[in-house]
Amino acid sequence: LLSMRTTTTREVYYVFVTHFRSQRECDSAILDVAKVLGVSRRSLGLSASPKGWFCGSVEITRRGTLPSGKDVSGTIDGT
């Protein structure tokens, strides 16, 4: 809190994975702490992690055509 750093509840779970049986248990503990302190999760510098986020190199390849006949084949390299 003093450093004003923010993070996700998912990161908290993975940093302290040996302390929790599941992500759900971690989330519940975070909400309990916030309730005891009388503050929101956000004010603790914590936010929920949107589903579908990932990190690392990504390459998406698609082959095909649209109904109009336009070729949509190609590669997107996200490295």
N, C-alpha and C positions, 0 to 999 in steps of 0.2 A: 504494500500500500504506500509506503513512504517513497518508493522509487517511481510511483505512478505508472508502472509497467502493467500492460494488459495481456491477457492470454485467454485461451478457451478452456472450457471444462474438460474437454477431451485431452488437452495437453496435461492438465492436472492429473487426470486418471493415469496417463502413461508415465508420468514422472513418479507417481506414487502407486504404481500398479501392484506392488506387493502388499499394500495396505487395504485394497478393495477387492471384492470378489467380482465386481462388474462395473461397467460405466454407470449403470443405473444407481448402484449403491453410492458411488462417488458423487453423482449429481444430487442425490438425496442428502448426503452429508453437507455438501456446499449450501444447499437451500436451508438446512437446519442451522448452520453457522450464521448465515445471513439473517435468519429469523431471530436467533438469540441476540444478535447485535442490533437488530432493528433497522437493518439496511437492506438494499436490494443487491442481488447478485452482481449487477452491473457496477454498483458503487464499490464492490470488492475488486474490481478490475477483471471480472470474469464474464465471458459471453459464451453462448452456445455455439458450437461449430456446425455450420451448415452441412447437410449431407452432400456427398459428392465431391468434397474437397480432397485434393491429393497433392503430393509434392514429388518432384523428380522429373526425369526426362520423359517426354511423351511424343509418340508419333502416331498420327491418325491417318489411316489410308482408306480410301473409299473408291470403289469401282462401280460404274453404272451410268445409266442415263435417266433423265427425267422423262415424264410422259410426253413432253414437248419434243423429245429427241435430243436435247442438249446433253453433251457429255459432262458428267460431274466427277470424273476420275481425277484423283490427285492425292497429294500427301501434304500434311501440315506437320512440320517438325517443331516441337516446342522445347527444344533443348536450349 
